[in-house]
Amino acid sequence: MACGKNLEELTLSGKPDENAVSCPNANRGDAMKFFHAWRLDSAPFSRKFQSSVDHAGEAPRNHNPIWLVTGGSLWLATAANFPLWRELSHLALTSDPAGLAFSLAMMLIIAATLMAMLSLFAWRWTLKPVLTLMLFASAFGAYFMWSYRVVIDATMMINVLQTDVREAADLFSPRLVVTVLVLAVLPSWTIWRLPIGYGPWSRRLLQNFLMAIAAVILLAVSVVLSYQPLASTMRNHKQVRYLMNPLNSMYALGYLAAGPLQRDRSVLEPIGLDARSPEVASNDLPPLIILVVGETARSGNFSINGYPRPTTPKLGHEEVASFRNVSACGTSTAAALPCMFSNLGRTQFDARSKNFEGLLDVIQRAGMAVLWLDNQSGCKAACDRVGYANTSKLRNPQLCPEGACYDAIMLEDLDARIAALPAKARARGVVLVLHAMGSHGPAYYLRSPQAFKQFGPECSSNDLQNCSQAELLNAYDNSIIYTDHFLDSTIHWLRTQQATYAPAMVYVGDHGESLGENNLYLHGLPYAIAPDVQTRVPWITWLSPRFASQKTLTPQCLHKKQEEKITHDNYFHSVLGLLSIKTVVYQPQLDVYASCTGTR
């Protein structure tokens, strides 16, 4: 190679050629030209390489919280509200363009309300946790509203908060898992992976304020444009307001949280301070009354009330009086149980400004022995100040298979339980309350042993929509057959006490149940819109001859009253009347037995 060859010609790619020959006498200016040329030629490659390095190390683009708030609100307002859309379709409110426009307005109302609420929490440490909680609450709410046609209000929220592990297990199903996975788990996973840029707190405060203002404006416009159909729907179909997910749950929780502001829970007002039970005459025996509180019992499914199926064959052979037209105080245990043991009545009980003592307090103050036995999830404050024992977790291979006890477990060792009560109080009378598991759903098939499954095939699932109406009814009616056996066993046990006491039994259900009528299941609907099957309950009375004689009460008279309309409001006063307890809180006009006794 010639020493004088131009260095710029030694390479075509900007790199030095391996065969290049060093020319010691080459002009330094030529070398400088070469390096300058190589630098210019390689510049595009250098810029491209540097750009790729910078891009690879760059953090993902942060999103403004407004997009997360908007997206989350729209997801909740649409996907999580399929029970609401089903109900609107069932009411024929989506059958024309105007109806579709109304549905769109409903969606915007829900979304705008959620956006306004979430704007308060659109901060670094609160937005994602709050939105995640909303997603899970909406997923569970959507599942239960869809599967059982229930609605969510304050009473239903109390039921949720008071549900124990056994009741929760009865509600578990694969469909619940899938619903929560799709509506909550996957969206939450996406939310937590999404990078959010919150910026300085001053800018975040301004943007949150503007977002709230925009949401309120959208809400106002949506309400104004749809006011006529919206007002009509909310007035004529009250259940719709309880289907707006998750606003229904949030309102219910807010209502319960505001309870201390509406009712002074620190005060318990005593009642019946003058209560006195009569001295037992020398030729009489002290009363022994068992008050059985039934669970989820439909009056119309008892054959002694005219039901065509033989669900109460044993009671049919007993001398019992059954009132057929009885209305409950509520549509759930949490609402009905404390109300029926109160002297206030349903209307005043719901509107009370403070808490009062109840029936068992008055009986105990009158000098009698009181004991509450519970095969359920608690007495809902009705037994807080009297003797209490829970039988639901006892170990008995025959009566408690698989960790759940049948109601007959409450009759075990009953003599010993009574003997442990104060002797002085027992001498004046004994009142036992048996809180039964009854026909608690949705796993009705678990409420009856195999020997009592007379109707089949029965629904053996808690996913009721996968069962036919006949299978569901079979499972429920089998539970009533076992209730018949339990009550008959209670009567037989009471007969063994006749040498010591004058025994009697009163069985009253706490609330009813929907079994698929109009596609409604379970219970707990707001009282104003609840069907009769959720509010009509049985009331069955058995009196031993000794008790009837001492009270001069004629069972034949009670039979004539079986069609009279009575309510849980009568319960407090009727029990006091049977026990002949005198107190100013006793109202004889509400005592269903008073007109059939020799004394008032």
matplotlib code that plots the C-alpha trace (Angstrom):
import matplotlib.pyplot as plt

x = [0.0, 1.3, 2.4, 0.9, -2.6, -5.2, -6.3, -9.9, -9.8, -8.4, -11.9, -15.4, -17.2, -15.6, -13.3, -9.5, -8.6, -6.5, -4.2, -3.6, 0.1, 1.4, 3.1, 5.4, 5.8, 2.1, 0.7, -0.9, -3.6, -4.7, -5.0, -7.1, -9.3, -9.8, -10.9, -13.2, -14.7, -15.1, -16.8, -19.3, -20.0, -20.6, -22.7, -26.1, -25.2, -24.0, -27.2, -29.3, -27.3, -27.6, -31.3, -31.9, -29.9, -31.9, -35.2, -34.3, -33.5, -36.5, -39.2, -42.8, -44.9, -46.9, -50.7, -52.7, -55.0, -58.0, -57.8, -57.8, -60.7, -62.7, -61.9, -62.6, -65.9, -67.0, -66.1, -68.1, -71.0, -71.3, -69.8, -70.5, -74.1, -75.4, -78.1, -79.4, -79.5, -81.3, -83.9, -84.4, -84.9, -87.3, -89.3, -89.4, -87.5, -84.9, -87.2, -87.1, -84.7, -86.0, -85.5, -81.9, -81.3, -82.6, -80.2, -77.4, -78.4, -78.5, -75.0, -73.7, -75.4, -73.6, -70.3, -70.5, -71.3, -68.4, -66.1, -67.1, -66.4, -63.1, -61.9, -61.7, -59.3, -57.2, -54.0, -50.9, -51.7, -55.5, -56.7, -55.7, -56.7, -60.1, -60.8, -59.7, -62.2, -64.9, -64.1, -64.3, -67.5, -69.1, -68.1, -69.6, -72.7, -73.2, -72.9, -75.5, -77.9, -77.7, -77.8, -80.5, -82.2, -81.6, -80.9, -78.4, -79.7, -78.7, -80.5, -78.7, -75.4, -76.1, -76.7, -73.3, -71.4, -73.0, -72.5, -70.4, -68.0, -70.5, -73.1, -70.4, -69.4, -73.0, -72.8, -69.5, -69.7, -67.5, -69.6, -68.8, -65.1, -65.4, -67.4, -64.9, -62.0, -63.5, -65.0, -62.4, -59.2, -58.2, -59.1, -57.3, -54.2, -54.3, -54.7, -51.7, -49.5, -50.4, -48.0, -49.7, -48.1, -49.6, -47.3, -47.0, -49.8, -50.9, -51.5, -53.1, -55.5, -56.5, -57.0, -59.0, -61.2, -61.8, -62.5, -65.1, -66.7, -66.9, -68.4, -71.0, -71.9, -72.2, -74.4, -76.7, -77.0, -77.8, -80.4, -82.1, -82.2, -83.7, -85.7, -89.2, -88.4, -86.0, -88.5, -91.2, -88.9, -87.7, -91.2, -92.9, -90.0, -88.2, -86.0, -84.1, -82.4, -81.0, -79.4, -77.1, -73.8, -71.6, -73.6, -76.0, -73.3, -71.7, -75.0, -75.8, -72.4, -72.8, -76.2, -74.9, -71.9, -74.2, -76.2, -74.6, -75.7, -79.3, -79.5, -77.6, -76.1, -74.5, -77.9, -80.0, -83.4, -84.8, -88.5, -90.8, -89.2, -92.4, -92.6, -93.8, -94.7, -97.4, -96.7, -97.2, -100.2, -99.7, -101.7, -100.2, -96.8, -94.5, -94.7, -92.0, -92.3, -90.1, -90.0, -88.7, -87.5, -87.8, -85.4, -86.5, -89.9, -92.6, -96.0, -97.5, -95.3, -96.6, -99.3, -101.1, -101.7, -103.3, -100.2, -101.0, -97.8, -97.5, -94.7, -95.9, -97.4, -96.3, -97.6, -100.9, -101.4, -100.7, -103.1, -101.6, -103.1, -101.5, -102.1, -101.9, -102.0, -98.9, -96.6, -93.0, -91.2, -88.6, -87.3, -84.1, -82.9, -81.0, -84.1, -86.8, -85.3, -84.6, -87.8, -90.1, -88.5, -89.2, -92.3, -92.1, -93.6, -92.1, -92.7, -91.5, -88.6, -87.2, -87.5, -86.2, -83.7, -82.1, -82.1, -84.4, -84.4, -86.5, -88.8, -86.3, -85.1, -88.7, -89.2, -85.9, -86.8, -90.1, -88.2, -88.2, -85.2, -84.3, -81.9, -81.2, -79.9, -78.6, -78.0, -77.6, -75.2, -76.3, -79.3, -78.8, -78.8, -82.1, -80.4, -77.5, -78.4, -79.7, -78.1, -76.8, -75.3, -74.4, -74.9, -73.9, -70.3, -70.9, -69.5, -72.1, -71.6, -75.4, -76.6, -73.6, -72.2, -69.6, -69.4, -73.0, -75.6, -79.2, -81.7, -82.4, -78.9, -80.6, -82.6, -79.5, -78.7, -81.6, -82.5, -79.0, -79.1, -82.3, -81.0, -78.0, -80.4, -81.0, -83.4, -85.3, -86.0, -86.9, -89.5, -91.4, -91.0, -88.6, -88.4, -86.1, -85.5, -84.4, -83.0, -83.2, -81.2, -84.5, -84.5, -81.6, -80.6, -79.3, -78.1, -81.5, -80.4, -78.1, -81.0, -82.5, -80.8, -81.2, -84.0, -86.2, -85.7, -89.1, -89.3, -86.8, -84.8, -83.7, -81.4, -78.1, -76.3, -76.2, -76.2, -80.0, -80.3, -78.7, -81.6, -85.1, -88.0, -89.2, -85.7, -85.5, -88.9, -88.1, -85.0, -86.9, -89.9, -87.6, -86.2, -89.8, -90.3, -87.3, -88.6, -91.8, -89.8, -87.8, -91.0, -92.6, -89.5, -89.6, -93.3, -92.3, -89.5, -91.9, -94.2, -91.4, -91.4, -95.0, -94.4, -92.4, -93.7, -96.7, -95.1, -96.0, -94.3, -94.6, -93.0, -92.7, -90.7, -88.4, -89.0, -90.0, -88.1, -88.4, -87.9, -87.7, -91.1, -90.7, -87.0, -86.5, -84.5, -83.6, -84.8, -83.8, -85.7, -86.7, -90.0, -91.9, -91.2, -90.8, -93.2, -95.6, -93.5, -90.7, -92.9, -95.5, -94.4, -95.8, -97.0, -97.7, -98.7, -98.8, -100.2, -100.0, -103.3, -101.8, -100.7, -104.1, -105.9, -103.8, -104.3, -107.9, -107.1, -109.1, -107.3, -110.6, -110.8, -107.3, -108.3, -111.1, -108.5, -106.2, -107.2, -106.9, -104.3, -101.5, -97.9, -94.6, -95.9, -98.1, -95.3, -93.9, -97.3, -98.6, -95.6, -96.0, -99.7, -98.9, -96.6, -99.1, -96.5, -97.9, -96.2, -97.2, -95.5, -97.9, -100.8, -103.6, -105.1, -102.0, -102.0, -103.3, -104.1, -105.9, -109.3, -109.2, -108.3, -110.5, -108.6, -107.4]
y = [0.0, 3.4, 5.4, 8.5, 7.0, 9.3, 8.1, 8.8, 6.1, 3.4, 2.6, 2.5, 2.0, 4.5, 1.8, 1.5, -1.2, -4.0, -3.9, -0.2, 0.8, 3.3, 6.2, 7.9, 10.8, 11.3, 14.7, 15.1, 17.1, 14.0, 12.1, 14.7, 14.7, 10.9, 11.0, 13.9, 12.0, 8.8, 10.7, 12.2, 8.9, 7.1, 9.8, 8.4, 5.0, 6.6, 8.6, 5.5, 3.4, 6.2, 6.5, 2.8, 2.9, 5.9, 4.3, 1.0, 2.7, 5.1, 4.5, 3.7, 6.7, 7.8, 8.3, 11.0, 9.8, 11.2, 8.3, 5.7, 7.4, 7.6, 4.1, 2.6, 4.4, 3.3, -0.3, -0.3, 1.5, -1.0, -4.4, -4.6, -3.5, -6.4, -7.2, -3.6, -3.9, -7.2, -5.7, -2.7, -5.2, -7.2, -4.1, -3.4, -0.2, -1.0, -2.1, 1.1, 3.9, 6.0, 3.1, 2.7, 6.4, 6.0, 3.1, 5.2, 8.0, 5.6, 4.4, 8.0, 8.8, 5.9, 6.7, 10.4, 9.8, 7.4, 9.8, 12.6, 10.3, 8.9, 12.4, 12.8, 9.9, 10.6, 10.8, 8.6, 6.5, 6.2, 6.0, 2.4, 0.9, 2.6, 1.6, -2.0, -2.1, -0.8, -3.5, -6.3, -4.9, -4.6, -8.1, -9.7, -7.5, -8.3, -12.0, -12.2, -9.7, -11.7, -15.2, -14.7, -11.6, -9.9, -6.2, -4.5, -2.1, -1.4, -4.5, -6.7, -5.1, -6.0, -9.6, -9.5, -8.1, -10.6, -13.7, -16.4, -18.8, -21.6, -19.3, -17.9, -21.4, -22.2, -19.3, -20.3, -21.6, -21.8, -19.1, -16.8, -17.4, -16.7, -13.5, -12.1, -13.1, -11.3, -8.2, -7.6, -9.6, -8.9, -5.2, -4.8, -6.5, -4.1, -1.1, -1.9, -2.5, 0.9, 3.7, 6.8, 10.2, 12.4, 15.4, 18.1, 18.2, 21.6, 20.5, 17.3, 19.3, 21.5, 18.6, 16.7, 19.7, 20.2, 16.5, 16.6, 19.7, 18.0, 14.9, 16.8, 18.7, 15.4, 14.0, 17.0, 17.0, 13.3, 13.6, 16.6, 15.0, 11.8, 13.2, 12.0, 8.3, 8.4, 9.7, 7.3, 4.3, 5.1, 5.7, 2.7, 0.2, 0.9, -2.2, -0.4, 2.0, -0.9, -2.4, 0.5, -1.1, -0.2, 2.9, 0.6, -0.9, 2.5, 4.1, 1.1, 1.3, 5.1, 4.7, 2.2, 4.3, 7.3, 5.1, 6.5, 10.0, 8.8, 6.5, 6.9, 3.4, 4.2, 4.3, 1.2, 2.3, -0.2, -1.3, -3.1, -2.0, -3.0, -6.5, -9.2, -12.8, -14.3, -16.6, -20.2, -21.5, -24.6, -26.8, -25.4, -25.9, -23.2, -22.7, -24.0, -22.4, -23.1, -20.3, -21.7, -19.1, -20.6, -19.6, -19.0, -20.7, -20.1, -20.4, -21.5, -24.6, -26.1, -28.7, -27.8, -24.4, -26.0, -26.9, -29.9, -31.7, -33.6, -31.5, -31.5, -34.9, -35.2, -31.8, -32.7, -35.4, -33.0, -30.7, -27.5, -24.2, -22.7, -19.0, -18.8, -15.1, -13.8, -11.0, -10.8, -7.7, -7.8, -9.9, -11.0, -12.3, -9.2, -7.1, -9.4, -11.0, -8.0, -6.4, -9.3, -9.4, -5.6, -4.0, -1.2, -2.8, -2.7, 1.0, 2.4, -0.1, 1.1, 4.8, 4.5, 7.1, 4.8, 1.2, -0.4, -3.6, -6.5, -9.3, -11.5, -8.6, -8.2, -11.9, -12.1, -9.0, -10.6, -13.3, -16.2, -18.2, -17.5, -19.3, -18.8, -21.8, -20.9, -23.2, -20.2, -17.2, -15.3, -13.7, -10.2, -8.5, -10.1, -12.2, -10.0, -9.9, -13.5, -16.9, -18.1, -21.2, -22.0, -25.5, -25.1, -26.3, -29.2, -32.6, -35.2, -37.8, -38.2, -34.7, -32.7, -34.3, -32.3, -29.7, -28.4, -29.4, -30.2, -28.4, -31.5, -30.9, -28.2, -30.8, -32.7, -32.4, -29.9, -31.3, -30.5, -27.0, -26.2, -27.6, -25.2, -22.2, -20.4, -22.5, -19.5, -18.3, -21.8, -22.0, -19.1, -20.4, -21.2, -19.7, -21.4, -19.9, -22.3, -20.4, -22.9, -23.3, -24.3, -23.9, -21.6, -21.3, -21.4, -24.9, -26.2, -29.8, -29.5, -28.8, -32.3, -35.7, -38.4, -40.1, -37.0, -36.5, -37.6, -35.5, -36.0, -35.4, -32.4, -29.5, -30.4, -27.2, -23.7, -22.4, -22.3, -21.3, -24.6, -26.4, -26.9, -25.3, -28.8, -29.8, -26.6, -27.0, -30.6, -29.6, -26.8, -29.0, -31.7, -29.1, -28.3, -32.1, -32.0, -28.9, -30.8, -33.6, -31.2, -29.4, -32.8, -33.9, -30.7, -31.4, -35.0, -33.6, -31.1, -34.0, -35.5, -32.4, -32.4, -33.7, -30.6, -27.9, -26.8, -26.9, -25.1, -24.3, -21.4, -21.6, -18.4, -17.9, -14.9, -14.3, -16.2, -17.1, -16.7, -20.0, -18.7, -17.1, -14.2, -15.3, -14.1, -16.2, -16.2, -13.2, -9.7, -7.5, -4.1, -4.6, -2.2, -4.3, -7.8, -10.4, -12.1, -15.3, -13.3, -11.8, -14.5, -16.8, -19.6, -19.2, -22.6, -23.0, -26.2, -26.2, -29.1, -29.8, -28.6, -25.3, -24.7, -25.5, -23.1, -20.4, -21.2, -21.1, -23.2, -24.5, -24.7, -20.9, -20.6, -22.7, -20.3, -17.5, -19.2, -16.9, -13.7, -11.2, -10.9, -9.7, -9.9, -6.8, -9.2, -11.5, -9.5, -9.1, -12.6, -14.2, -12.0, -12.9, -16.6, -16.1, -13.9, -11.3, -7.9, -4.8, -1.4, -2.3, -5.2, -4.3, -6.9, -5.8, -7.1, -10.4, -13.0, -15.4, -12.9, -13.3, -17.1, -17.0, -16.8, -13.6, -10.6]
z = [0.0, -0.9, 2.0, 0.5, 0.2, 1.7, 5.2, 4.3, 1.7, 4.1, 5.4, 4.0, 7.3, 9.5, 11.1, 10.6, 8.1, 9.5, 6.4, 6.7, 6.7, 9.0, 7.3, 9.6, 7.4, 6.8, 7.3, 10.7, 9.1, 7.1, 10.4, 11.9, 8.8, 9.2, 12.8, 12.1, 9.2, 11.3, 14.1, 11.7, 10.0, 13.3, 14.9, 13.8, 15.3, 18.5, 18.9, 18.2, 20.7, 23.4, 22.7, 23.2, 26.5, 27.8, 26.8, 28.5, 31.8, 31.7, 34.3, 33.1, 32.4, 35.4, 35.0, 36.5, 39.3, 37.4, 34.9, 37.7, 39.4, 36.1, 35.0, 38.4, 38.7, 35.2, 35.9, 39.1, 37.5, 34.6, 35.2, 39.0, 38.5, 36.4, 39.0, 38.6, 34.8, 35.1, 37.4, 35.0, 32.1, 34.2, 34.8, 31.1, 31.6, 28.9, 26.1, 24.0, 23.2, 26.1, 28.5, 27.2, 27.7, 31.3, 31.9, 30.6, 32.9, 35.9, 35.0, 34.8, 38.2, 39.8, 38.1, 38.9, 42.5, 42.8, 41.1, 43.5, 46.5, 45.2, 44.5, 48.3, 48.5, 45.4, 47.4, 47.3, 50.4, 50.1, 46.4, 45.6, 49.0, 48.9, 45.3, 46.1, 49.0, 46.7, 44.1, 46.6, 48.3, 44.8, 43.8, 46.9, 46.7, 43.0, 43.5, 46.3, 44.6, 41.4, 42.9, 45.6, 44.4, 47.8, 48.2, 50.4, 53.1, 56.7, 57.9, 55.4, 56.4, 60.0, 58.9, 57.1, 60.1, 62.5, 60.2, 61.9, 60.2, 59.9, 58.2, 55.9, 54.9, 53.9, 51.4, 49.7, 46.1, 43.0, 41.3, 44.2, 43.6, 39.9, 40.4, 42.9, 40.7, 37.7, 39.4, 42.1, 42.0, 38.4, 38.4, 41.8, 40.3, 37.4, 39.7, 41.9, 38.9, 37.3, 38.0, 39.3, 39.5, 42.2, 42.0, 44.7, 47.3, 46.2, 42.6, 43.8, 46.0, 43.1, 40.7, 43.3, 43.8, 40.1, 39.6, 42.4, 40.9, 37.5, 39.0, 40.8, 37.6, 35.7, 38.5, 38.5, 34.7, 34.7, 37.4, 35.7, 32.3, 33.6, 36.5, 35.4, 34.8, 37.7, 40.2, 38.9, 39.2, 42.7, 43.9, 42.3, 42.5, 45.8, 45.4, 42.6, 45.0, 47.0, 43.9, 43.0, 43.7, 45.7, 46.7, 48.6, 50.8, 51.4, 52.4, 54.7, 56.4, 56.7, 58.3, 60.8, 61.6, 62.3, 64.7, 67.8, 66.6, 66.2, 69.3, 72.6, 73.0, 76.3, 78.0, 78.7, 80.0, 82.5, 82.2, 84.4, 87.6, 89.4, 87.9, 90.3, 89.7, 91.9, 94.8, 93.9, 95.7, 97.9, 95.6, 92.4, 90.7, 89.4, 85.6, 83.3, 79.9, 76.9, 74.4, 71.1, 68.6, 65.1, 62.3, 58.7, 59.3, 56.7, 58.3, 55.0, 54.9, 58.2, 57.5, 60.7, 59.0, 56.0, 53.9, 51.7, 52.4, 55.7, 57.2, 60.8, 61.4, 65.0, 66.0, 64.2, 66.9, 69.8, 71.5, 70.1, 69.0, 65.9, 64.9, 61.1, 60.4, 62.2, 61.0, 62.0, 63.3, 60.6, 57.7, 59.3, 62.7, 63.4, 63.0, 64.3, 67.3, 69.5, 68.3, 69.3, 72.8, 73.2, 74.6, 72.0, 68.9, 65.4, 64.6, 67.9, 68.1, 64.8, 65.8, 69.4, 70.5, 73.1, 74.1, 76.5, 78.5, 77.2, 78.0, 79.8, 82.0, 83.2, 83.8, 85.7, 87.8, 88.6, 90.4, 88.0, 86.6, 83.0, 80.7, 77.0, 75.0, 71.5, 68.6, 66.4, 66.1, 69.2, 70.7, 69.2, 72.7, 73.7, 76.4, 77.4, 81.1, 81.8, 81.8, 78.4, 76.9, 73.3, 72.0, 68.3, 68.9, 71.2, 70.4, 69.8, 67.0, 66.5, 66.9, 65.8, 62.6, 60.6, 63.3, 63.0, 65.6, 65.0, 67.2, 69.4, 71.0, 73.1, 74.9, 76.0, 79.8, 80.1, 83.6, 84.8, 83.3, 85.1, 88.4, 88.1, 88.2, 91.5, 93.7, 94.9, 91.4, 90.2, 93.0, 91.3, 87.8, 85.0, 81.5, 78.9, 75.5, 72.8, 69.8, 67.0, 63.8, 62.2, 58.4, 58.0, 54.4, 51.8, 52.7, 53.7, 53.1, 56.2, 58.5, 58.5, 59.2, 56.6, 58.5, 58.1, 54.4, 53.3, 50.2, 47.3, 45.4, 47.4, 46.5, 48.0, 47.1, 48.4, 44.8, 44.7, 41.1, 40.1, 41.7, 40.4, 42.3, 43.3, 44.7, 46.6, 48.1, 49.0, 51.0, 52.8, 53.7, 55.0, 57.4, 58.6, 59.2, 61.5, 63.2, 63.8, 65.4, 67.5, 68.8, 69.5, 71.4, 73.4, 74.4, 75.4, 77.6, 79.2, 80.1, 82.1, 84.3, 85.3, 88.7, 89.5, 87.2, 85.2, 81.7, 78.5, 75.2, 72.8, 69.4, 67.2, 64.1, 63.7, 60.0, 56.8, 53.6, 49.8, 47.9, 44.4, 44.2, 41.7, 41.5, 45.1, 47.5, 51.2, 53.3, 54.5, 52.0, 53.3, 55.2, 52.9, 49.8, 51.4, 50.1, 52.6, 52.7, 54.4, 57.0, 57.8, 60.6, 62.7, 66.3, 68.0, 71.6, 73.7, 77.3, 79.7, 81.4, 84.7, 83.2, 81.5, 84.7, 86.8, 84.2, 83.7, 80.0, 77.6, 74.5, 72.6, 72.9, 71.3, 68.4, 67.6, 67.4, 64.8, 61.9, 63.9, 62.7, 65.2, 65.1, 67.0, 68.8, 70.8, 71.9, 74.8, 76.5, 75.7, 77.5, 80.5, 80.5, 80.5, 83.4, 85.3, 85.8, 86.9, 85.7, 84.3, 80.9, 80.4, 78.0, 78.3, 75.0, 73.2, 75.1, 72.6, 75.5, 77.8, 76.2, 76.8, 80.4, 83.5, 84.6, 82.7]

ax = plt.figure().add_subplot(projection="3d")
ax.plot(x, y, z, "-o")
ax.set_aspect("equal")
plt.show()
